[in-house]
Amino acid sequence: MIYLDNAATTKMSETSIKAMLPYMNEIYGNPSSLHSAGQTAAQALNDARERIAGCLGCSAREITFTSGGSEADNQAIISAAKLGERSGKKHIISTAFEHHAVLHTLKKLEKQGFEVTLLDVHENGIITADEVKAAIRPDTCLVTVMFANNEIGTVQPIAEIGAVCREKGVIFHTDAVQAAGHIAINTQEMNIDMLSLSAHKFHGPKGIGVLYARKGIPLSVLIEGGAQERGKRAGTENIPAIMGMAAALEEACRNAEENAKKVSAIRDRLIDGLSKIPHSVLNGDAENRLPGNVNFCFEGIEGESLLLLLDDKGICASSGSACTSGSLDPSHVLLAIGRPHEIAHGSLRLSVSEENTLDEAEYTIKAVSDVVELLRGISPVWRDLVTGKKEFVIK
Ligand SMILES: *Cc1c(COP(=O)(O)O)cnc(C)c1O
């Protein structure tokens, strides 16, 4: 099997699995318990928090553990909104191509009387700090812009957006789920006030994530109960997963540069090979993208059929995001960068990890080229295009 869907989730690293095991069978106490078994677990929890803070350039007190990226996004946005509301600020700025964990939370806030400005994304999949600046109003309480897009991999000018928000005194949240462990993040240097990450996107376990919130930003509570996480997130801490996440993040950050070199070489080979397919287009900026992201549209192709035939050839890929696969709606991200519906339907995302090889890339290029040719051969849409009955959108 050739696994090229690392933006959906990753294989756990040995380091991460090893770090979890002792907290399942030896050090299994509840960190809230006063006895020694509990206190040993509490120490491990503190230690993990320190180490994760170290990777993000913040302090341990600014870290709250959540059930993953979605919960962290929800809590960050709701917290900033509630804080703004208290001083009559009910305007939020975001972008049209955020993850649904952000977009659906914003929709909910709109129903509660908040006004949301979704910035248009350029065809290259990048927004500028100037556009954010121009959208900020006296009643803006939050800017939330993702660090790197999960579908097209484009990396946003986060430090510049952070600087603009700091200057204007507006809280800046970034969904860094695709970036964490892959590209360098420093919350202080980048003026990030809140940040979400998720362990399973960097070879850690599923169901665990982090919400970083700068000191002084009070969090709203989404899950009521005990006083865990300084009263901001109830429920017995998932210590094994937290230990696995800390180990995975440290490992990923330590090796980020080396991994990026290896992974981007495979990415570039894939992009080069797939761009030879006639009437294909790369989605997202060619330079400013995650080391492992490849995303193409092929005219006259149905993404779902492409995926199934690739799966037959042993290749795990994605079309649109995992959450929208199975529905017939084209990706909101591809629509946001201006791809027409029929083109957005024919998309393919390959997301590379350091476990992939150049040989796998060669096999994949051949497989995708063959499958695209096969599907076009039986497509009535394609026939209309080649006979000139319809005009090509992708030249
Ligand atoms: C995967 C992902 C999420 C959701 O994270 P979960 O831990 O799966 O809830 C949020 N945002 C982005 C950009 C993602 O890629």
The ligand as a Gaussian input file, in Angstrom:
#p B3LYP/6-31G(d) Opt

LIG

0 1
 C       -7.559000      17.740000      10.747000
 C       -7.824000      19.189000      10.863000
 C       -8.656000      19.692000      11.875000
 C       -9.412000      18.793000      12.824000
 O       -8.562000      18.157000      13.736000
 P       -9.133000      16.885000      14.553000
 O       -8.064000      16.609000      15.552000
 O       -9.293000      15.798000      13.561000
 O      -10.402000      17.316000      15.186000
 C       -8.820000      21.058000      11.964000
 N       -8.208000      21.885000      11.111000
 C       -7.393000      21.453000      10.134000
 C       -6.722000      22.430000       9.247000
 C       -7.190000      20.084000       9.958000
 O       -6.398000      19.654000       8.988000

